[in-house]
């Protein structure tokens, strides 16, 4: 295994995460309240304005998988009766809790004082927190985010969200912390969010360059880290994205491609758009299957699950609750299939992609339902080649490396052939004879 | 003559196809993949060279003794050459079997075991050297060409006759099972020229002197043609293990697409059922793949499933299809899980259902899985080409034909007699095109 090259932004992110987990480990000691919540549609600025510490169970699950602990946790959850078909994030989280609730940094995680259930397009979230409510014997507050079934956000949907924030979520946080809602503080945090969001979008859009200086899927999951979790609305996130932006700009000026865990990537041969979450159990191996072939992901939908910013949305401090409502409703999993198709279509066109690849995740029906239909539609609209692979989030039993590699290679060769540059592009002139 | 070779390393068999510079198929070779892909590739390559020489020999004979003469002489030369090869393998088998008898595991019965095993292999050698005409195959009967299978079948029937309480059937078979692996993994160096010389002498001895002279001359001319290696491209499950440079490896999906297009230019949908994967492929008018789906992690419903079922029923895998064709009733098999299907099979047999009917149900179950992949890859379009080893199984073909008709209506279903070579053919075409584009550059 080669040494992972670390850029300043990566080091910074690692420090931010370490500090956050330190704070969580010391939460009891410092009398800090802890709220568990989900990445899609998270209300981090609101939580931070109440000085509570957020925990994101799906992030813990994916980090457990990257540290090769998920298998044990999933088995533990299966031992207590969760079936093989249940979302593996859920099982990993429950197994982790039952095995002592030791977080990704090796420190113990505090129990939640409140479960803030922001429900955005993933139906499993409801059941997940129902289970956690039993596990931790702790209250739940639900923010019901209306699905964009008609492909748009209406005024009444927005009013409904703001009303829930006012009448449910904020009172629950006030009761939890004993502090009154501080709108000025929220505005300050939201303004910081918007600054970081500008830089993050700049980074993601840098993939429009040739070669792309970033991998917007495998690298992208690191770039979205601070924004999608406990750091949105903090000075730390603003600094992080400034640093990252400068690094990426420098790579663009130097005409350099992405940096992978195995070092700088070789020449860019394929530009892909990827739909669906990555596999975390074999993340590095999975990435290498692409980078070894010169395939770079220029845009991905997974990096939009915690907020879609590249079509203009920014958190707006002038309308704090309205902007949180818009943010939640705009998350990728809360968008209808036609909206998702349009997003993919525009990515293919704007980023000059050679192909669109679906990574269909076995245990995530919220993502997977309709993916093949979407793929066919995008193929038809753009004329580019579609590909389809199957893995899982955090269950290594559903990752067959040989099969995945075979499909990726076949798909890339198919793009090559379709492009007309490959040796297979010449129409056959040969005849079959019988020996 | 410049030649281009494609090698398809499947999980069960390794296939090779050789094209001449016009793109015509010059030869085909097949061998079982063993656990040694390098050796399998090199044997398949040797086989394709032999097959190519026979093609050249056929061309020479056509020119000298005419079509009828070719039909008379060529098959005799082929079977004579195969016999010479088998005799060479049997002599290695005899040595290795004796060595295996020295294993401490069988020390108790060593002397007697060695005597019987030696006698059995000697008898196999005698029979191979002087085939009994009464044992010739009945028309339509299928048999395996692989030395392993032929030797196993001869040895096990002799073992039944030679076993008793002192040296059991299992004792005898355990020697063979160990020895055959070593024989398979031994590279046999007899070249075509050497073996065909012997074969041609034996065949010519039974021909009229004038024809015999023409036959010898044709053999010499065919051997003299220089086959220049224009490149090799590897594909198939084991392709990554081939000692090939990356640019000489192609995905089997592309190879099956192009191979099927070559065999049937009207092909738009290809179904390939191999040993451990099933692929549904859509191609355009040039044989370029536009979409594909394949089974993930689980290999249930692939060729190996049939192998497993054949083992469960103690029949050869090539006998399954013909047996299933005798089915008279529909039996619905609910599981394509290889393990569950075995249990279901035993259960149904014990309930008195006919094995022909159960087998037909199993074939349908396999094809149902393939139908799902076909649907997800974009459906079944005209023309539809079925490739891979399972395409030789009449019951699988029948089930496919029915299910395609039910789901998509009338479709032209193509199955090439050389369907098992489709991937290797595609690889050989890629090889030729790569050489052409190198030459053009």
Interface residues (C-beta under 8 A of the other chain):
Chain A: X372 X376 X379 X385 X386 X388 X390 X398 X400 X403 X406 X407 X409 X410 X413 X414 X417 X418 X423 X424 X425 X426 X427 X428 X429 X430 X431 X432 X433 X434 X435
Chain B: X19 X22 X23 X24 X25 X26 X27 X28 X51 X52 X54 X55 X58 X237 X250 X251 X252 X253 X254 X258 X261 X262 X263 X265 X277 X286 X287 X288 X289 X290 X291 X292 X293 X294 X296 X297 X376 X378 X416 X418 X425 X429 X430 X432 X433 X434 X436 X437
